[in-house]
């Protein structure tokens, strides 16, 4: 009798373990499906244009984790560049270069056109007090969100981007037709400090 109870309890225990494993596997599969339904920002690029006061970022191009078919163009977005609030003039699906696509065409790229009406919009340049020259910022942080998009399965999703350094992905469309070279020169006297420096001289040809 005790032996029968032992085998019965062992069988019940095994069945219980199988049910727990099945429940865990089901929850993992459901979580994986939920994660696959989410739309995330894979990469963000910025484009800059030259103005009287210098270069300014006038477009953000977001690469998404999956293609979407629509974006809420009337969304009240909060966009900042280097901590400065920016106004969005247009929001649309685009190609990799940030060019608008025909209505209804799915894409993994989303473009935001930014209004440039002031020099104080988060400068790409910073002033080096030691060398007394302007130079590129060490980083350029942007934030975007929330943006409502529609997946190819017809589901709605929101995407956000917070404190993303987009400087490594800076594009300058105005200079796309130029070929750039550089020459390194030693022993250049800085007229402001009177000290000899090594300089790298950049030049471009169209």
Backbone as a chain_set.jsonl record, in Angstrom:
{"seq": "XXXXXXXXXXXXXXXXXXXXXXXXXXXXXXXXXXXXXXXXXXXXXXXXXXXXXXXXXXXXXXXXXXXXXXXXXXXXXXXXXXXXXXXXXXXXXXXXXXXXXXXXXXXXXXXXXXXXXXXXXXXXXXXXXXXXXXXXXXXXXXXXXXXXXXXXXXXXXXXXXXXXXXXXXXXXXXXXXXXXXXXXXXXXXXXXXXXXXXXXXXXXXX", "coords": {"N": [[0.831, -1.206, 0.0], [1.874, 1.261, 0.848], [3.839, 1.456, -1.066], [2.344, 1.805, -3.416], [1.169, 4.289, -2.89], [3.464, 5.805, -2.901], [4.352, 5.691, -5.619], [2.153, 6.863, -6.798], [2.161, 9.473, -5.683], [4.574, 10.286, -6.753], [3.968, 10.322, -9.473], [1.989, 12.303, -9.549], [3.534, 14.462, -8.725], [5.331, 14.706, -10.876], [3.568, 15.329, -12.969], [2.661, 17.784, -12.025], [5.031, 19.276, -12.155], [5.418, 19.277, -14.918], [3.223, 20.8, -15.715], [3.883, 23.275, -14.597], [6.22, 23.867, -16.037], [5.125, 24.008, -18.601], [3.422, 26.198, -18.294], [5.31, 28.212, -17.799], [6.711, 28.204, -20.238], [4.67, 28.974, -21.986], [4.149, 31.575, -21.058], [6.619, 32.76, -21.642], [6.64, 32.582, -24.422], [4.466, 34.205, -24.992], [5.453, 36.64, -24.039], [7.601, 37.001, -25.766], [6.231, 37.321, -28.161], [4.866, 39.681, -27.585], [7.042, 41.407, -27.314], [7.973, 41.344, -29.936], [5.963, 42.692, -31.197], [6.309, 45.278, -30.405], [7.488, 48.497, -31.33], [10.591, 49.871, -31.81], [13.212, 52.334, -31.572], [15.965, 51.999, -33.549], [18.158, 53.399, -34.51], [19.191, 56.817, -34.675], [19.443, 59.59, -36.783], [20.832, 62.799, -37.538], [20.356, 65.698, -39.519], [21.978, 68.536, -40.854], [21.971, 71.989, -41.786], [23.454, 74.83, -43.396], [23.332, 78.139, -42.112], [22.993, 81.759, -41.764], [24.046, 82.242, -39.267], [25.498, 80.0, -38.81], [25.848, 76.34, -38.752], [22.865, 74.356, -38.309], [20.699, 71.943, -36.856], [18.213, 70.603, -38.791], [16.667, 68.435, -39.326], [15.555, 65.256, -38.185], [16.094, 61.831, -38.457], [14.692, 58.766, -37.949], [15.436, 55.367, -37.479], [13.51, 52.503, -37.411], [12.646, 49.469, -35.596], [11.048, 47.801, -37.029], [9.08, 47.769, -40.057], [6.627, 50.306, -40.599], [3.305, 51.418, -41.398], [1.975, 53.79, -41.193], [1.927, 57.064, -39.636], [1.094, 59.169, -36.933], [0.481, 62.206, -37.917], [-0.415, 64.476, -36.685], [0.389, 64.473, -34.119], [1.235, 65.697, -30.871], [4.245, 66.43, -30.411], [7.121, 66.149, -28.293], [10.131, 67.431, -28.703], [13.594, 67.691, -28.37], [16.815, 69.198, -28.811], [19.998, 69.02, -27.727], [18.95, 69.749, -25.277], [17.301, 71.879, -25.887], [14.052, 72.97, -26.634], [12.294, 72.002, -29.537], [10.478, 72.9, -32.501], [8.324, 71.021, -34.52], [7.86, 70.865, -37.925], [6.989, 69.085, -39.838], [6.08, 65.634, -40.085], [6.723, 62.41, -41.11], [6.708, 59.279, -43.009], [9.699, 57.966, -44.388], [12.554, 57.534, -46.638], [15.873, 56.085, -46.309], [17.478, 58.304, -46.555], [15.942, 60.298, -45.584], [13.982, 61.331, -47.189], [10.642, 62.012, -48.156], [8.144, 59.46, -48.468], [5.704, 57.979, -50.745], [2.192, 58.165, -49.886], [0.965, 55.597, -47.816], [2.955, 53.737, -48.309], [5.008, 51.388, -46.77], [7.608, 51.693, -44.279], [10.798, 51.585, -42.603], [11.828, 53.902, -41.727], [11.549, 57.106, -40.289], [10.895, 60.52, -40.532], [11.521, 63.778, -39.187], [10.923, 67.078, -39.693], [12.471, 70.004, -38.633], [11.874, 73.243, -37.283], [13.864, 76.059, -37.968], [14.535, 78.898, -36.585], [16.101, 80.471, -35.089], [19.341, 81.07, -33.625], [19.815, 79.875, -31.247], [19.38, 76.962, -30.709], [20.471, 74.696, -29.775], [23.506, 74.266, -30.337], [25.729, 72.896, -32.815], [28.358, 73.441, -32.631], [30.98, 74.221, -30.323], [32.785, 76.55, -28.265], [36.224, 76.527, -27.941], [38.04, 77.462, -25.33], [40.727, 77.205, -24.701], [42.121, 76.83, -27.118], [41.055, 78.855, -28.544], [39.188, 78.653, -30.629], [36.331, 77.636, -32.594], [34.739, 74.442, -32.375], [33.573, 71.086, -33.102], [30.911, 69.832, -31.083], [31.295, 67.553, -28.314], [29.306, 65.714, -28.008], [25.889, 65.22, -29.08], [22.863, 65.491, -27.936], [19.622, 64.183, -28.375], [16.034, 64.117, -28.06], [12.937, 62.526, -28.521], [9.422, 62.239, -28.695], [6.06, 61.424, -27.481], [5.621, 59.212, -30.337], [3.067, 58.148, -32.399], [2.548, 55.238, -34.202], [1.589, 52.955, -36.872], [1.653, 49.511, -37.235], [2.528, 46.966, -39.692], [0.759, 44.968, -39.235], [-1.464, 46.258, -38.521], [-1.588, 47.209, -35.94], [-1.397, 49.578, -33.234], [1.309, 51.528, -32.036], [3.662, 53.082, -29.82], [6.511, 55.152, -29.979], [9.544, 56.231, -28.484], [12.347, 58.347, -27.768], [15.147, 58.988, -25.843], [17.59, 61.177, -24.671], [19.62, 60.574, -26.643], [22.682, 60.203, -28.268], [23.293, 61.676, -31.154], [25.344, 62.644, -32.687], [27.438, 61.006, -33.857], [26.086, 60.163, -36.087], [25.694, 62.246, -37.825], [24.636, 64.033, -40.672], [25.392, 65.938, -43.577], [23.758, 67.203, -45.943], [24.147, 69.359, -47.762], [26.794, 69.223, -48.397], [27.161, 66.979, -49.832], [28.094, 66.649, -52.451], [30.774, 67.181, -52.393], [34.314, 66.492, -52.299], [36.536, 65.648, -49.808], [39.7, 66.466, -48.391], [42.752, 66.321, -46.423], [45.554, 67.933, -44.882], [48.433, 67.562, -42.938], [50.263, 69.75, -40.933], [53.255, 70.753, -39.388], [54.764, 72.906, -36.882], [53.405, 75.378, -37.007], [52.833, 78.729, -36.278], [50.822, 80.018, -33.816], [49.012, 82.925, -34.071], [47.694, 84.149, -31.985], [48.54, 83.084, -29.565], [51.26, 82.888, -29.872], [52.67, 80.55, -29.865], [54.096, 77.525, -31.199], [52.321, 75.17, -33.119], [50.828, 72.035, -34.104], [48.968, 71.556, -36.991], [46.031, 70.435, -38.641], [44.991, 70.794, -41.814], [42.036, 71.229, -43.558], [40.399, 70.7, -46.655], [38.137, 71.092, -49.415], [36.737, 69.921, -52.52], [34.535, 70.512, -55.195]], "CA": [[0.0, 0.0, 0.0], [2.772, 2.41, 0.905], [4.529, 1.524, -2.357], [1.396, 2.371, -4.377], [1.078, 5.724, -2.581], [4.729, 6.434, -3.329], [4.342, 5.877, -7.074], [1.076, 7.823, -7.114], [2.635, 10.824, -5.352], [5.633, 10.619, -7.713], [3.305, 10.647, -10.731], [1.352, 13.611, -9.361], [4.607, 15.468, -8.7], [5.845, 14.885, -12.241], [2.546, 16.055, -13.727], [2.679, 19.17, -11.564], [6.226, 19.923, -12.713], [5.176, 19.497, -16.345], [2.285, 21.927, -15.844], [4.63, 24.501, -14.291], [7.103, 24.131, -17.179], [4.286, 24.438, -19.72], [2.977, 27.566, -18.014], [6.455, 29.12, -17.991], [6.987, 28.271, -21.677], [3.591, 29.765, -22.588], [4.356, 32.987, -20.703], [7.78, 33.235, -22.377], [6.226, 32.753, -25.814], [3.601, 35.391, -25.043], [6.308, 37.815, -23.867], [8.364, 37.154, -27.007], [5.307, 37.866, -29.16], [4.624, 41.076, -27.22], [8.246, 42.168, -27.648], [8.078, 41.478, -31.386], [4.946, 43.654, -31.628], [6.75, 46.612, -30.041], [8.321, 49.201, -32.303], [11.633, 50.589, -31.095], [14.156, 53.102, -32.383], [17.243, 51.308, -33.684], [19.192, 54.413, -34.726], [18.698, 58.156, -34.988], [20.388, 60.435, -37.512], [20.482, 64.219, -37.636], [20.847, 66.406, -40.691], [22.195, 69.947, -40.563], [22.075, 72.903, -42.932], [24.148, 76.068, -43.064], [22.56, 79.378, -42.042], [23.86, 82.923, -41.571], [24.705, 82.15, -37.96], [26.243, 78.755, -38.727], [25.047, 75.137, -39.013], [21.826, 74.019, -37.338], [19.994, 70.704, -37.154], [16.867, 70.88, -39.308], [15.925, 67.192, -39.559], [15.892, 64.036, -37.46], [15.631, 60.639, -39.17], [14.699, 57.634, -37.032], [15.329, 54.015, -38.025], [12.698, 51.706, -36.507], [12.958, 48.041, -35.539], [10.231, 47.139, -38.027], [8.41, 48.699, -40.956], [5.296, 50.768, -40.215], [2.548, 51.867, -42.567], [1.407, 55.128, -40.988], [2.355, 57.793, -38.45], [0.161, 60.227, -36.557], [1.115, 63.476, -38.295], [-0.931, 65.553, -35.843], [0.806, 64.222, -32.738], [1.881, 66.791, -30.151], [5.544, 65.865, -30.052], [8.117, 66.862, -27.497], [11.428, 67.185, -29.324], [14.665, 68.569, -27.904], [18.182, 68.99, -29.289], [20.894, 69.604, -26.723], [18.131, 70.306, -24.206], [16.483, 72.984, -26.381], [12.792, 72.54, -27.224], [12.224, 72.256, -30.967], [9.174, 72.832, -33.143], [8.292, 70.104, -35.661], [7.023, 71.391, -39.008], [6.443, 67.966, -40.6], [6.389, 64.299, -39.576], [6.308, 61.548, -42.211], [7.518, 58.11, -43.34], [10.745, 58.413, -45.314], [13.587, 56.559, -46.963], [17.049, 56.181, -45.439], [18.033, 59.659, -46.669], [15.02, 61.258, -44.992], [13.069, 61.858, -48.202], [9.282, 61.534, -47.936], [7.655, 58.376, -49.31], [4.288, 58.109, -51.109], [1.227, 57.777, -48.868], [0.621, 54.18, -47.783], [4.138, 52.879, -48.476], [5.605, 51.057, -45.479], [9.021, 52.041, -44.165], [11.436, 51.533, -41.287], [12.421, 55.208, -41.471], [10.61, 58.169, -39.938], [11.605, 61.805, -40.57], [10.934, 64.936, -38.535], [11.481, 68.354, -40.113], [12.504, 70.929, -37.502], [11.897, 74.67, -37.602], [15.088, 76.774, -37.591], [14.202, 80.319, -36.579], [16.978, 81.122, -34.119], [20.643, 80.428, -33.49], [19.881, 79.22, -29.94], [18.582, 75.748, -30.831], [21.366, 73.581, -29.479], [24.536, 74.411, -31.366], [26.64, 71.8, -33.129], [29.706, 73.906, -32.327], [31.288, 74.782, -29.024], [33.996, 77.376, -28.336], [37.347, 76.018, -27.17], [38.719, 78.597, -24.716], [42.171, 76.98, -24.687], [42.662, 77.015, -28.463], [40.424, 80.059, -29.085], [38.531, 78.329, -31.899], [35.095, 76.849, -32.499], [34.922, 73.07, -32.783], [32.389, 70.268, -32.941], [30.588, 69.38, -29.734], [31.696, 66.18, -28.021], [28.109, 64.895, -28.187], [24.698, 65.998, -29.444], [21.774, 64.69, -27.401], [18.284, 64.492, -28.856], [14.927, 63.374, -27.452], [11.733, 62.574, -29.358], [8.329, 61.379, -28.258], [5.809, 60.107, -28.075], [5.163, 59.176, -31.72], [2.134, 57.049, -32.622], [2.703, 54.627, -35.526], [0.772, 51.773, -37.141], [2.475, 48.436, -37.779], [1.98, 46.303, -40.87], [-0.339, 44.117, -38.786], [-2.576, 47.126, -38.171], [-1.568, 47.53, -34.517], [-0.841, 50.886, -32.874], [2.468, 51.47, -31.147], [4.291, 54.37, -29.517], [7.969, 55.122, -29.895], [10.183, 57.34, -27.773], [13.805, 58.379, -27.781], [15.563, 59.862, -24.746], [19.028, 61.431, -24.479], [20.371, 59.788, -27.632], [23.774, 60.961, -28.884], [23.164, 61.508, -32.607], [26.464, 63.254, -33.396], [28.13, 60.068, -34.755], [25.255, 59.93, -37.265], [25.421, 63.553, -38.432], [24.716, 64.105, -42.127], [25.382, 67.295, -44.121], [23.349, 67.06, -47.352], [24.693, 70.439, -48.599], [28.176, 68.91, -48.755], [27.181, 65.627, -50.41], [28.82, 66.613, -53.717], [32.164, 67.583, -52.208], [35.336, 65.524, -51.914], [37.339, 66.315, -48.786], [41.059, 65.993, -48.13], [43.375, 67.021, -45.312], [47.017, 67.989, -44.879], [48.955, 67.806, -41.596], [51.395, 70.677, -40.972], [53.897, 70.999, -38.091], [55.488, 74.165, -36.725], [52.586, 76.546, -37.341], [52.783, 79.668, -35.159], [49.502, 80.559, -33.509], [49.187, 84.37, -33.913], [47.07, 84.625, -30.746], [49.309, 82.637, -28.399], [52.686, 82.963, -30.155], [53.271, 79.237, -29.703], [54.044, 76.655, -32.372], [51.343, 74.096, -33.002], [50.602, 71.174, -35.259], [47.634, 71.812, -37.513], [45.51, 69.638, -39.751], [44.245, 71.691, -42.691], [41.029, 70.521, -44.344], [39.897, 71.421, -47.828], [37.203, 70.311, -50.199], [36.575, 70.265, -53.928], [33.213, 70.116, -55.698]], "C": [[0.858, 1.246, 0.0], [3.503, 2.601, -0.414], [3.629, 2.14, -3.418], [1.246, 3.875, -4.156], [2.322, 6.465, -3.061], [4.713, 6.705, -4.832], [3.273, 6.876, -7.501], [1.536, 9.258, -6.841], [3.738, 11.262, -6.311], [5.027, 11.035, -9.047], [2.652, 12.022, -10.657], [2.395, 14.72, -9.372], [5.159, 15.756, -10.082], [4.857, 15.666, -13.098], [2.512, 17.529, -13.322], [3.861, 19.943, -12.128], [6.041, 20.223, -14.189], [4.236, 20.675, -16.574], [2.983, 23.256, -15.576], [5.526, 24.881, -15.46], [6.295, 24.64, -18.375], [3.801, 25.867, -19.53], [4.089, 28.576, -18.23], [6.745, 29.305, -19.476], [5.936, 29.13, -22.387], [3.773, 31.251, -22.306], [5.549, 33.571, -21.445], [7.433, 33.496, -23.84], [5.357, 33.991, -25.973], [4.423, 36.673, -24.916], [7.114, 38.074, -25.127], [7.491, 37.749, -28.097], [5.04, 39.332, -28.879], [5.823, 41.947, -27.571], [8.366, 42.386, -29.146], [7.07, 42.489, -31.924], [5.369, 45.086, -31.323], [7.633, 47.201, -31.148], [9.319, 50.056, -31.527], [12.509, 51.354, -32.084], [15.503, 52.391, -32.366], [18.391, 52.317, -33.775], [18.523, 55.745, -35.04], [19.8, 58.948, -35.678], [19.897, 61.881, -37.46], [21.08, 64.784, -38.916], [20.932, 67.891, -40.351], [22.345, 70.731, -41.859], [22.763, 74.176, -42.475], [23.216, 77.275, -43.118], [23.519, 80.54, -41.807], [24.647, 82.841, -40.279], [25.517, 80.877, -37.789], [25.341, 77.553, -38.968], [24.011, 74.908, -37.922], [21.127, 72.746, -37.804], [18.572, 71.024, -37.582], [16.072, 69.614, -39.605], [16.474, 66.076, -38.683], [15.297, 62.868, -38.239], [15.796, 59.435, -38.249], [14.592, 56.319, -37.806], [14.608, 53.152, -36.998], [13.049, 50.223, -36.61], [12.128, 47.232, -36.521], [9.517, 48.189, -38.871], [7.033, 49.056, -40.402], [4.622, 51.357, -41.452], [2.0, 53.271, -42.424], [1.979, 55.727, -39.708], [1.35, 58.9, -38.191], [0.828, 61.579, -36.798], [0.689, 64.642, -37.403], [-0.523, 65.394, -34.386], [1.493, 65.456, -32.148], [3.216, 66.276, -29.599], [6.331, 66.779, -29.124], [9.48, 66.482, -28.05], [12.437, 68.178, -28.765], [15.975, 68.191, -28.579], [19.107, 69.752, -28.343], [20.097, 70.318, -25.625], [17.243, 71.465, -24.615], [15.215, 72.442, -27.039], [12.736, 72.948, -28.695], [10.793, 72.104, -31.479], [9.269, 71.955, -34.381], [7.339, 70.656, -36.711], [6.392, 70.282, -39.832], [6.941, 66.653, -40.011], [5.871, 63.302, -40.601], [7.218, 60.324, -42.334], [8.473, 58.493, -44.454], [11.627, 57.24, -45.715], [14.791, 56.807, -46.064], [17.671, 57.566, -45.452], [17.103, 60.716, -46.079], [14.071, 61.893, -45.986], [11.691, 61.202, -48.044], [8.898, 60.454, -48.941], [6.184, 58.615, -49.663], [3.384, 57.599, -49.991], [0.923, 56.285, -48.969], [1.791, 53.239, -47.95], [4.801, 52.646, -47.126], [7.093, 51.384, -45.471], [9.498, 51.848, -42.735], [12.029, 52.886, -40.902], [11.323, 56.259, -41.267], [11.377, 59.479, -39.852], [10.804, 62.895, -39.87], [11.65, 66.178, -39.041], [11.362, 69.342, -38.956], [12.577, 72.366, -37.985], [13.218, 75.263, -37.112], [14.801, 78.257, -37.714], [15.052, 81.108, -35.59], [18.312, 80.404, -34.099], [20.72, 79.597, -32.212], [18.992, 77.979, -29.922], [19.394, 74.504, -30.493], [22.451, 73.499, -30.53], [25.347, 73.133, -31.556], [28.075, 72.147, -32.774], [29.797, 74.377, -30.883], [32.593, 75.543, -29.124], [35.054, 76.832, -27.391], [38.148, 77.198, -26.635], [40.236, 78.449, -24.73], [42.793, 77.271, -26.051], [42.075, 78.229, -29.174], [39.837, 79.818, -30.48], [37.208, 77.623, -31.602], [35.378, 75.439, -32.994], [33.637, 72.284, -32.524], [32.174, 69.909, -31.473], [31.035, 67.935, -29.551], [30.521, 65.216, -28.188], [26.949, 65.823, -28.549], [23.478, 65.167, -29.085], [20.428, 65.161, -27.941], [17.275, 63.635, -28.106], [13.687, 63.594, -28.305], [10.654, 61.721, -28.708], [7.183, 62.138, -27.633], [5.305, 60.237, -29.515], [4.281, 57.945, -31.898], [2.284, 56.535, -34.051], [1.786, 53.415, -35.637], [1.633, 50.721, -37.806], [1.799, 47.834, -39.007], [0.854, 45.343, -40.516], [-1.549, 44.939, -38.366], [-2.633, 47.512, -36.706], [-0.932, 48.902, -34.287], [0.317, 50.696, -31.903], [3.012, 52.874, -30.95], [5.798, 54.192, -29.445], [8.458, 56.374, -29.193], [11.694, 57.218, -27.919], [14.254, 59.399, -26.748], [17.077, 59.94, -24.665], [19.89, 60.539, -25.365], [21.425, 60.675, -28.273], [23.773, 60.691, -30.387], [24.351, 62.07, -33.375], [27.231, 62.271, -34.282], [27.364, 59.797, -36.046], [24.816, 61.259, -37.903], [25.6, 63.488, -39.946], [24.601, 65.568, -42.557], [25.043, 67.223, -45.607], [23.93, 68.128, -48.271], [26.092, 70.116, -49.101], [28.295, 67.551, -49.446], [28.003, 65.556, -51.688], [30.286, 66.963, -53.611], [33.053, 66.4, -51.867], [36.318, 66.218, -50.981], [38.695, 65.631, -48.607], [41.602, 66.758, -46.935], [44.904, 66.918, -45.407], [47.467, 68.332, -43.461], [50.229, 68.646, -41.694], [51.929, 70.878, -39.558], [54.546, 72.377, -38.084], [54.711, 75.399, -37.139], [52.493, 77.437, -36.116], [51.376, 80.219, -35.003], [49.637, 82.052, -33.249], [48.592, 84.907, -32.616], [47.887, 84.252, -29.52], [50.816, 82.766, -28.598], [53.396, 81.634, -30.047], [53.129, 78.433, -30.993], [53.102, 75.488, -32.107], [51.391, 73.224, -34.251], [49.16, 71.356, -35.695], [47.296, 70.827, -38.609], [44.596, 70.527, -40.584], [43.319, 70.879, -43.585], [40.634, 71.365, -45.553], [38.992, 70.492, -48.628], [37.112, 70.812, -51.617], [35.237, 69.729, -54.413], [33.345, 69.489, -57.079]], "O": [[0.605, 2.183, -0.758], [3.763, 3.726, -0.841], [4.102, 2.923, -4.242], [1.2, 4.646, -5.114], [2.248, 7.589, -3.556], [5.021, 7.813, -5.27], [3.464, 7.64, -8.447], [1.329, 10.15, -7.664], [3.845, 12.441, -6.651], [5.499, 11.977, -9.683], [2.753, 12.814, -11.595], [2.177, 15.785, -9.95], [5.425, 16.908, -10.425], [5.246, 16.552, -13.859], [2.353, 18.411, -14.166], [3.732, 21.101, -12.527], [6.448, 21.28, -14.67], [4.423, 21.454, -17.508], [2.709, 24.251, -16.248], [5.601, 26.049, -15.841], [6.709, 25.567, -19.07], [3.769, 26.653, -20.477], [3.862, 29.659, -18.771], [6.994, 30.422, -19.928], [6.265, 29.915, -23.277], [3.581, 32.087, -23.189], [5.52, 34.736, -21.84], [7.864, 34.488, -24.426], [5.481, 34.732, -26.947], [4.144, 37.667, -25.587], [7.298, 39.225, -25.523], [7.95, 38.587, -28.873], [4.988, 40.145, -29.802], [5.67, 43.068, -28.056], [8.796, 43.448, -29.597], [7.287, 43.079, -32.982], [4.84, 46.021, -31.924], [8.407, 46.499, -31.799], [8.93, 50.868, -30.687], [12.536, 51.05, -33.277], [16.106, 52.204, -31.31], [19.456, 52.115, -33.193], [17.428, 55.789, -35.6], [20.943, 58.975, -35.22], [18.699, 62.141, -37.352], [22.169, 64.394, -39.337], [20.074, 68.432, -39.654], [22.785, 70.206, -42.882], [22.669, 74.559, -41.309], [22.417, 77.417, -44.043], [24.724, 80.331, -41.666], [25.78, 83.314, -40.202], [26.155, 80.681, -36.755], [24.184, 77.722, -39.352], [24.244, 75.226, -36.756], [20.985, 72.508, -39.004], [17.813, 71.64, -36.833], [14.938, 69.691, -40.079], [17.681, 65.962, -38.468], [14.132, 62.911, -38.635], [16.906, 59.122, -37.819], [13.745, 56.183, -38.689], [15.035, 53.069, -35.846], [13.666, 49.782, -37.58], [12.471, 46.088, -36.819], [9.367, 49.341, -38.462], [6.355, 48.216, -39.81], [5.281, 51.74, -42.419], [1.603, 53.887, -43.413], [2.449, 55.014, -38.82], [0.818, 59.497, -39.127], [1.634, 62.039, -35.989], [1.356, 65.676, -37.369], [-1.032, 66.1, -33.515], [2.232, 66.161, -32.834], [3.296, 65.764, -28.483], [6.217, 68.003, -29.171], [9.931, 65.349, -27.886], [12.16, 69.375, -28.696], [16.219, 67.023, -28.881], [19.001, 70.969, -28.188], [20.517, 71.356, -25.113], [16.501, 71.991, -23.785], [15.285, 71.562, -27.897], [13.078, 74.074, -29.058], [10.01, 71.302, -30.97], [10.177, 72.116, -35.197], [6.162, 70.889, -36.434], [5.361, 70.504, -40.467], [8.061, 66.562, -39.507], [4.688, 63.338, -40.937], [8.344, 60.32, -41.837], [8.115, 59.248, -45.358], [11.481, 56.123, -45.218], [14.736, 57.643, -45.162], [18.317, 57.969, -44.485], [17.437, 61.9, -46.073], [13.42, 62.89, -45.671], [11.589, 59.994, -47.827], [9.272, 60.519, -50.112], [5.493, 59.361, -48.97], [3.766, 56.705, -49.237], [0.657, 55.767, -50.054], [1.633, 52.035, -47.749], [5.121, 53.601, -46.417], [7.755, 51.358, -46.509], [8.72, 51.933, -41.785], [12.667, 53.002, -39.855], [10.318, 56.286, -41.976], [12.401, 59.55, -39.173], [9.576, 62.933, -39.948], [12.856, 66.321, -38.842], [10.291, 69.499, -38.371], [13.253, 72.672, -38.968], [13.642, 75.004, -35.986], [14.82, 78.812, -38.812], [14.761, 82.266, -35.29], [18.402, 79.248, -34.513], [21.575, 78.72, -32.091], [17.984, 77.937, -29.217], [19.036, 73.393, -30.884], [22.333, 72.751, -31.5], [25.617, 72.395, -30.609], [28.915, 71.259, -32.632], [28.826, 74.864, -30.305], [33.428, 75.227, -29.971], [34.817, 76.693, -26.192], [38.857, 77.862, -27.391], [40.957, 79.446, -24.767], [43.858, 77.882, -26.136], [42.522, 78.598, -30.259], [39.964, 80.647, -31.381], [36.997, 77.09, -30.513], [36.163, 75.251, -33.924], [32.736, 72.748, -31.824], [33.128, 69.708, -30.722], [31.141, 67.183, -30.52], [30.721, 64.036, -28.477], [27.016, 67.037, -28.355], [23.095, 64.257, -29.821], [20.128, 66.355, -27.966], [17.608, 62.57, -27.584], [13.419, 64.707, -28.756], [10.925, 60.62, -28.227], [7.296, 63.317, -27.299], [4.656, 61.219, -29.876], [4.696, 56.829, -31.587], [2.162, 57.304, -35.004], [1.274, 52.912, -34.637], [2.275, 50.99, -38.821], [0.652, 48.152, -39.32], [0.08, 44.944, -41.386], [-2.549, 44.386, -37.907], [-3.627, 48.087, -36.263], [-0.053, 49.33, -35.035], [0.293, 49.804, -31.055], [2.845, 53.744, -31.804], [6.293, 53.198, -28.914], [7.854, 57.441, -29.3], [12.235, 56.139, -28.16], [13.801, 60.543, -26.766], [17.764, 58.92, -24.6], [20.779, 59.839, -24.882], [21.118, 61.762, -28.762], [24.194, 59.626, -30.84], [24.373, 61.985, -34.603], [27.647, 62.656, -35.375], [27.929, 59.26, -36.999], [23.716, 61.371, -38.444], [26.593, 62.955, -40.44], [23.826, 66.337, -41.988], [25.944, 67.185, -46.444], [24.186, 67.849, -49.442], [26.534, 70.665, -50.111], [29.398, 67.035, -49.625], [28.563, 64.502, -51.99], [30.98, 67.038, -54.626], [32.619, 65.437, -51.236], [36.871, 67.262, -51.325], [38.816, 64.407, -48.663], [40.993, 67.726, -46.481], [45.454, 65.953, -45.938], [46.955, 69.27, -42.85], [51.153, 68.308, -42.434], [51.161, 71.141, -38.633], [54.842, 72.945, -39.135], [55.31, 76.378, -37.584], [52.121, 76.977, -35.037], [50.814, 80.807, -35.926], [50.312, 82.436, -32.294], [48.945, 86.005, -32.186], [47.93, 85.004, -28.545], [51.574, 82.758, -27.628], [54.623, 81.592, -30.13], [52.192, 78.621, -31.768], [53.09, 74.903, -31.024], [51.914, 73.614, -35.295], [48.242, 71.316, -34.876], [48.152, 70.433, -39.402], [43.547, 70.962, -40.111], [43.753, 69.961, -44.281], [40.548, 72.59, -45.47], [39.078, 69.268, -48.523], [37.374, 71.983, -51.893], [34.854, 68.609, -54.073], [32.344, 69.089, -57.674]]}, "num_chains": 1, "name": "protein.A"}
